[in-house]
Amino acid sequence: MGILKLPRIHDYWRQKQWFFAISSFSKVMFRDRFRQIHRYLHFCNETAAIPRGNEGYDKLFKVRMLLDDLCPKFRNLYKPKRDICIDESMIPFKGRISFRQFIPSKRTRFGIKAWVMAESATGYISEFLIYTGKDIDGLKDHDLAGTVVRQLTQHVLKQGYHLYLDNYYTKVGLLEYLYENKVYATGTARVDRSQFPKEIIMRTKMKLQRGYSDWRMCGPVLAQVWIDSKPVHILSTIHYPNYDDEVANSTIYVKRKGKKGAVGGINVPYPPAIKDYNAKMGGVDSADQIMKYYNCGRKSSKWYRRIFYHLLEICVHNAFVLESWFTDQRARSHQSFREELIDQLIGSTRSKWIIVGDQVIQMNTLHYDIQMLEFINLWLTISPEIAKIVLKMFEKLL
């Protein structure tokens, strides 16, 4: 359903109109059987849920077992390379739920917000945290952004990673904490936060030459401003303010449009922290973009189904990254990988057809075991009418 897009689920089984005649779905599973499984899809024991207001109540109880099973696998199956990034992602959902978010700057404005840590080069998602409100562990000791970064990076401390953040998370205190734990970070900064040096705060109204930069350094933390179309402020514990003498001149400039009538644009010098941030901050956005192309998620009024669809897409995307890097098939398309995955998951399982009297009836080997088929075939030789009744009884039981 991620490759072949149709408006409604039951359209995949429609046969009256020729343009809906997709025989592959009906050969594998009954329409009503699929809808029944989808309707009763659950991932928890409802009787074990702790009531709201009691100690230990979990807003994500309906998917907690799924998260506890998948998240450790994401981090253990593949060790990301040096450069990683943290950003937020949105799971589309417009139903009623206490932790639904509205972010007007996102393409998906309504939904469930999740914080994601991914590898910068491939977009492999190794950590995943769903936002349910300001009641997460550790929030009493730190602010929300700092608590999120501490939780997502707890399994990569002391390993020398380079972490890239946006201005929501970047603070001097957080960068110092990460530096002490041998995780080196770079991120754009908000100048109205404490500890940012006021001497290099540049306002938009200031008329400075494009490419101008200034910096201050305190211990391992570099604070730098760079003038582009507007000032860009950045904090880093990775970079020095200027390039080494050995760096080629072609790598320290970025192409920008010149004045009206100028041909070829102009070369604007930019510092190494800005250059690396632009190149390595897009891991989460890259993963979201790839998962959007062939997303198998469907509209649902149940929030836990939307999370399930999103986790399923993460599993497929991570599997694609693993295959690309371990088998060196980097030229392979994502669609080709999904097609082979579908073929291997379903295998040779196909529906069977039997004749009961003058009626042709489809039987699916996914839901009828061999003994059941032999039992019905036995009644076919004795009485087709009784065999038809027995078959209807089995249909009601399934």
C-alpha positions as CSV (number, residue, x, y, z in Angstrom):
1,M,0.0,0.0,0.0
2,G,3.0,2.3,0.2
3,I,3.9,1.7,-3.4
4,L,0.4,1.5,-4.9
5,K,-1.6,4.5,-3.6
6,L,-5.4,4.2,-3.5
7,P,-7.9,6.6,-1.6
8,R,-9.5,3.9,0.7
9,I,-8.3,0.6,2.0
10,H,-11.2,-1.5,0.5
11,D,-10.3,-0.1,-3.0
12,Y,-7.4,-2.5,-3.2
13,W,-10.0,-5.4,-3.4
14,R,-12.5,-3.8,-5.8
15,Q,-13.0,-5.7,-9.0
16,K,-16.1,-4.1,-10.6
17,Q,-14.2,-1.3,-12.2
18,W,-11.2,-2.3,-14.3
19,F,-9.0,0.5,-13.1
20,F,-9.3,-0.9,-9.5
21,A,-8.6,-4.5,-10.5
22,I,-5.5,-5.2,-8.5
23,S,-5.5,-9.0,-8.1
24,S,-2.4,-9.3,-6.0
25,F,-4.2,-8.2,-2.8
26,S,-7.1,-10.6,-3.1
27,K,-4.8,-13.5,-3.8
28,V,-3.0,-13.0,-0.5
29,M,-5.8,-12.1,2.0
30,F,-9.5,-11.5,2.2
31,R,-10.6,-7.9,2.3
32,D,-12.8,-8.5,5.4
33,R,-10.1,-10.4,7.1
34,F,-7.6,-7.5,6.6
35,R,-10.1,-5.0,7.9
36,Q,-10.9,-7.2,10.9
37,I,-7.2,-7.4,11.8
38,H,-6.7,-3.7,11.2
39,R,-9.7,-2.9,13.4
40,Y,-8.5,-4.9,16.4
41,L,-4.9,-4.0,16.1
42,H,-3.5,-3.5,19.6
43,F,-0.1,-3.6,21.2
44,C,-0.8,-3.9,24.9
45,N,-2.9,-5.7,27.5
46,E,-5.7,-3.2,28.3
47,T,-6.5,-4.9,31.6
48,A,-3.0,-4.1,32.9
49,A,-3.2,-0.3,32.2
50,I,-2.7,2.0,35.2
51,P,-5.7,4.4,35.4
52,R,-5.2,8.1,34.8
53,G,-4.2,10.1,37.9
54,N,-2.5,7.1,39.6
55,E,1.2,6.8,40.2
56,G,2.9,5.2,37.3
57,Y,0.3,6.2,34.7
58,D,1.9,6.1,31.2
59,K,0.3,8.1,28.3
60,L,2.1,5.9,25.8
61,F,0.9,2.6,27.5
62,K,-0.8,1.5,24.3
63,V,2.5,1.5,22.4
64,R,5.0,1.2,25.2
65,M,5.7,-2.5,24.6
66,L,6.3,-1.8,20.9
67,L,8.7,1.1,21.7
68,D,10.6,-0.9,24.3
69,D,11.1,-3.7,21.8
70,L,12.1,-1.6,18.8
71,C,14.2,1.3,20.2
72,P,17.0,-1.0,21.7
73,K,17.2,-2.8,18.3
74,F,17.6,0.5,16.5
75,R,20.6,1.4,18.6
76,N,22.2,-2.1,18.8
77,L,22.0,-3.3,15.2
78,Y,24.1,-0.4,13.7
79,K,26.6,1.9,15.2
80,P,26.4,5.4,13.6
81,K,29.5,7.0,12.2
82,R,31.0,10.1,13.9
83,D,28.5,12.8,12.8
84,I,25.0,12.6,14.2
85,C,22.2,15.1,14.6
86,I,19.1,15.7,16.8
87,D,15.9,17.2,15.4
88,E,12.1,17.0,15.8
89,S,9.8,15.0,13.6
90,M,6.0,15.1,13.3
91,I,3.7,12.0,13.1
92,P,0.5,13.2,11.2
93,F,-2.6,13.0,13.5
94,K,-5.6,15.3,13.8
95,G,-7.6,13.3,16.3
96,R,-8.2,14.1,19.9
97,I,-5.3,13.5,22.2
98,S,-3.7,15.4,25.1
99,F,-0.2,15.6,23.6
100,R,-1.1,16.5,20.0
101,Q,1.0,19.4,18.8
102,F,0.5,22.3,16.3
103,I,3.7,23.6,14.7
104,P,2.9,26.1,11.9
105,S,6.4,26.0,10.5
106,K,6.3,22.3,9.7
107,R,4.8,20.7,6.6
108,T,2.8,18.4,8.9
109,R,1.4,21.1,11.2
110,F,-0.8,18.8,13.3
111,G,0.4,15.6,14.9
112,I,2.4,13.9,17.5
113,K,5.9,15.3,18.0
114,A,8.9,13.0,18.3
115,W,12.5,13.8,19.0
116,V,14.9,11.8,16.8
117,M,18.6,11.2,16.7
118,A,19.9,10.1,13.3
119,E,23.2,9.7,11.5
120,S,24.0,12.7,9.4
121,A,25.2,10.9,6.3
122,T,22.5,8.2,5.9
123,G,19.6,9.3,8.1
124,Y,19.7,6.0,10.1
125,I,17.5,6.6,13.1
126,S,19.1,5.2,16.3
127,E,17.1,7.0,19.0
128,F,13.4,7.9,19.1
129,L,11.5,9.8,21.9
130,I,7.8,10.8,21.7
131,Y,6.7,14.0,23.4
132,T,3.8,13.6,25.8
133,G,4.1,16.8,27.8
134,K,6.4,18.3,30.3
135,D,6.3,15.3,32.6
136,I,9.4,13.4,31.4
137,D,12.1,12.1,33.7
138,G,14.8,14.5,34.6
139,L,12.8,17.7,33.8
140,K,13.0,18.9,37.4
141,D,16.8,19.2,37.1
142,H,17.1,20.6,33.6
143,D,14.9,22.4,31.0
144,L,13.0,20.5,28.4
145,A,15.5,20.8,25.5
146,G,18.4,19.9,27.7
147,T,16.5,16.9,29.2
148,V,15.7,15.6,25.7
149,V,19.3,15.9,24.5
150,R,20.5,14.1,27.6
151,Q,18.1,11.2,27.1
152,L,18.8,10.8,23.4
153,T,22.6,10.9,23.9
154,Q,22.9,8.7,27.0
155,H,24.1,5.7,24.9
156,V,26.7,7.6,22.9
157,L,28.6,9.3,25.7
158,K,32.3,8.9,26.0
159,Q,32.6,7.9,22.4
160,G,33.8,11.1,20.6
161,Y,30.7,11.7,18.5
162,H,30.1,15.1,16.7
163,L,26.5,16.2,17.5
164,Y,24.6,18.8,15.5
165,L,21.6,20.7,17.0
166,D,19.3,23.5,16.0
167,N,18.7,26.6,18.1
168,Y,16.0,25.1,20.2
169,Y,18.5,22.9,22.0
170,T,21.8,24.8,21.8
171,K,22.9,26.3,25.1
172,V,26.3,26.9,26.6
173,G,25.6,24.7,29.7
174,L,24.4,21.8,27.5
175,L,27.5,22.0,25.3
176,E,29.7,22.0,28.3
177,Y,28.0,18.9,29.7
178,L,28.4,17.1,26.4
179,Y,32.0,18.2,26.1
180,E,32.8,16.8,29.6
181,N,31.3,13.5,28.4
182,K,33.3,13.5,25.1
183,V,30.4,14.4,22.8
184,Y,31.4,17.4,20.8
185,A,28.5,19.6,19.6
186,T,27.7,22.4,17.1
187,G,24.4,24.3,16.8
188,T,22.8,27.6,15.9
189,A,22.0,29.7,18.9
190,R,19.4,32.1,20.1
191,V,21.1,35.3,21.3
192,D,18.5,36.1,24.0
193,R,19.7,33.1,26.1
194,S,22.0,33.5,29.0
195,Q,25.8,33.1,28.7
196,F,25.9,34.1,25.0
197,P,28.5,36.9,24.6
198,K,26.7,40.2,24.0
199,E,29.7,41.7,22.2
200,I,29.1,39.6,19.0
201,I,25.3,39.9,18.9
202,M,24.4,41.4,15.6
203,R,20.9,42.7,14.8
204,T,19.2,42.5,11.4
205,K,19.2,46.3,11.1
206,M,23.0,46.5,11.3
207,K,24.4,47.1,7.8
208,L,27.5,44.9,7.7
209,Q,29.2,43.3,4.7
210,R,28.1,39.9,3.7
211,G,30.7,37.3,4.9
212,Y,31.8,39.3,7.9
213,S,32.3,37.2,11.1
214,D,33.3,37.7,14.7
215,W,33.8,35.3,17.5
216,R,34.6,34.8,21.2
217,M,35.8,31.7,23.0
218,C,35.4,30.6,26.6
219,G,37.1,27.3,27.5
220,P,36.1,24.7,24.9
221,V,33.0,26.7,23.7
222,L,33.2,28.9,20.6
223,A,30.6,31.5,20.0
224,Q,30.6,33.0,16.5
225,V,28.5,35.3,14.3
226,W,28.4,35.3,10.5
227,I,26.6,37.8,8.3
228,D,24.7,36.3,5.4
229,S,21.3,37.8,4.3
230,K,20.8,38.1,8.1
231,P,23.1,37.4,11.1
232,V,23.7,33.7,12.0
233,H,24.9,32.9,15.5
234,I,26.4,29.6,16.4
235,L,28.0,27.7,19.3
236,S,30.5,24.9,18.9
237,T,32.9,22.7,20.8
238,I,34.2,21.1,17.6
239,H,35.5,24.0,15.5
240,Y,38.0,26.7,15.5
241,P,36.9,30.2,14.3
242,N,39.0,30.1,11.1
243,Y,40.3,27.5,8.7
244,D,43.7,26.0,8.8
245,D,46.3,27.3,6.2
246,E,46.2,24.0,4.5
247,V,42.6,24.2,3.5
248,A,42.0,25.0,-0.2
249,N,40.4,28.4,-0.9
250,S,37.6,26.9,-2.9
251,T,36.2,25.2,0.2
252,I,35.9,28.4,2.4
253,Y,33.4,30.2,0.2
254,V,29.7,29.7,-0.5
255,K,27.9,30.8,-3.6
256,R,25.3,33.6,-3.2
257,K,23.3,35.7,-5.6
258,G,24.8,39.1,-6.4
259,K,23.0,42.3,-7.1
260,K,20.5,42.5,-9.9
261,G,22.2,42.0,-13.3
262,A,25.3,40.3,-11.8
263,V,26.3,37.1,-13.6
264,G,27.4,34.0,-11.9
265,G,26.8,35.2,-8.3
266,I,29.4,36.1,-5.7
267,N,31.6,34.0,-3.4
268,V,31.0,34.7,0.3
269,P,33.5,33.5,2.9
270,Y,32.0,31.5,5.7
271,P,33.5,29.9,8.8
272,P,34.0,26.1,9.2
273,A,31.3,25.8,11.9
274,I,28.6,27.1,9.5
275,K,29.9,25.0,6.7
276,D,29.8,21.7,8.7
277,Y,26.4,22.6,10.3
278,N,24.8,23.1,6.8
279,A,26.3,19.8,5.6
280,K,25.5,17.6,8.6
281,M,22.3,18.8,10.2
282,G,19.9,17.3,7.7
283,G,19.9,13.6,8.8
284,V,16.5,13.6,10.4
285,D,14.9,15.7,7.5
286,S,16.5,13.3,5.0
287,A,15.0,10.3,6.8
288,D,11.5,12.0,6.9
289,Q,11.7,12.8,3.2
290,I,12.6,9.2,2.2
291,M,9.9,7.7,4.4
292,K,7.3,10.0,2.9
293,Y,7.8,8.7,-0.7
294,Y,6.3,5.3,-0.1
295,N,4.5,5.7,3.3
296,C,2.1,2.9,4.0
297,G,0.3,4.8,6.8
298,R,-3.5,5.4,6.6
299,K,-5.8,7.9,8.1
300,S,-7.0,6.7,11.5
301,S,-8.8,8.1,14.5
302,K,-6.6,6.0,16.8
303,W,-3.4,7.7,17.7
304,Y,-1.5,4.5,18.5
305,R,-2.1,3.2,14.9
306,R,-0.4,6.3,13.6
307,I,2.6,5.7,15.8
308,F,2.7,2.1,14.7
309,Y,2.7,3.1,11.0
310,H,5.5,5.5,11.7
311,L,7.6,2.9,13.6
312,L,7.0,0.5,10.7
313,E,8.4,3.1,8.3
314,I,11.4,3.7,10.5
315,C,12.1,-0.1,10.5
316,V,11.9,-0.2,6.7
317,H,14.1,2.9,6.3
318,N,16.7,1.6,8.7
319,A,16.8,-1.8,7.0
320,F,17.4,0.0,3.7
321,V,20.3,1.8,5.2
322,L,21.8,-1.4,6.7
323,E,21.5,-3.2,3.3
324,S,23.1,-0.3,1.5
325,W,26.1,-0.1,3.7
326,F,26.7,-3.7,4.5
327,T,26.2,-5.0,1.0
328,D,27.5,-1.9,-0.8
329,Q,24.3,-1.6,-2.9
330,R,24.2,2.2,-2.7
331,A,22.9,2.7,-6.2
332,R,19.7,0.7,-5.4
333,S,16.5,2.6,-5.2
334,H,14.2,2.6,-2.1
335,Q,11.3,1.3,-4.3
336,S,13.3,-1.6,-5.4
337,F,14.2,-2.5,-1.8
338,R,10.6,-2.3,-0.8
339,E,9.5,-4.5,-3.6
340,E,11.9,-7.2,-2.7
341,L,11.0,-6.9,1.0
342,I,7.3,-7.4,0.2
343,D,8.1,-10.4,-1.9
344,Q,10.2,-12.0,0.8
345,L,7.7,-11.4,3.6
346,I,4.7,-12.8,1.7
347,G,6.8,-15.5,-0.1
348,S,4.8,-18.1,-2.1
349,T,1.6,-17.7,0.1
350,R,-1.4,-17.4,-2.2
351,S,-5.1,-17.9,-1.9
352,K,-6.6,-21.3,-2.9
353,W,-9.8,-21.8,-4.8
354,I,-12.2,-24.7,-4.2
355,I,-15.5,-25.6,-5.8
356,V,-18.5,-26.2,-3.5
357,G,-21.4,-27.3,-5.6
358,D,-21.6,-24.7,-8.4
359,Q,-19.9,-22.0,-6.5
360,V,-16.2,-21.1,-6.6
361,I,-14.9,-20.1,-3.2
362,Q,-11.6,-18.5,-2.3
363,M,-9.6,-19.9,0.6
364,N,-6.5,-18.3,2.0
365,T,-3.7,-20.5,3.3
366,L,-2.8,-17.8,5.8
367,H,-6.0,-18.5,7.8
368,Y,-6.8,-22.1,6.9
369,D,-4.4,-24.8,8.1
370,I,-3.9,-28.0,6.2
371,Q,-6.1,-30.1,8.5
372,M,-9.0,-27.7,7.9
373,L,-8.6,-28.0,4.1
374,E,-8.5,-31.8,4.3
375,F,-11.7,-31.7,6.5
376,I,-13.6,-29.6,4.0
377,N,-12.3,-31.6,1.0
378,L,-13.6,-34.8,2.8
379,W,-17.1,-33.3,3.1
380,L,-16.9,-32.2,-0.6
381,T,-16.8,-35.9,-1.6
382,I,-19.7,-36.7,0.7
383,S,-22.1,-33.7,0.4
384,P,-21.3,-30.4,-1.2
385,E,-24.2,-28.8,0.6
386,I,-22.8,-29.8,4.0
387,A,-19.3,-28.7,3.0
388,K,-20.7,-25.2,2.1
389,I,-22.3,-25.0,5.6
390,V,-19.0,-26.1,7.3
391,L,-17.1,-23.5,5.3
392,K,-19.5,-20.7,6.4
393,M,-19.0,-21.8,10.0
394,F,-15.2,-21.5,9.7
395,E,-15.6,-18.1,8.2
396,K,-17.6,-16.9,11.2
397,L,-15.0,-18.3,13.6
398,L,-12.1,-16.5,11.8
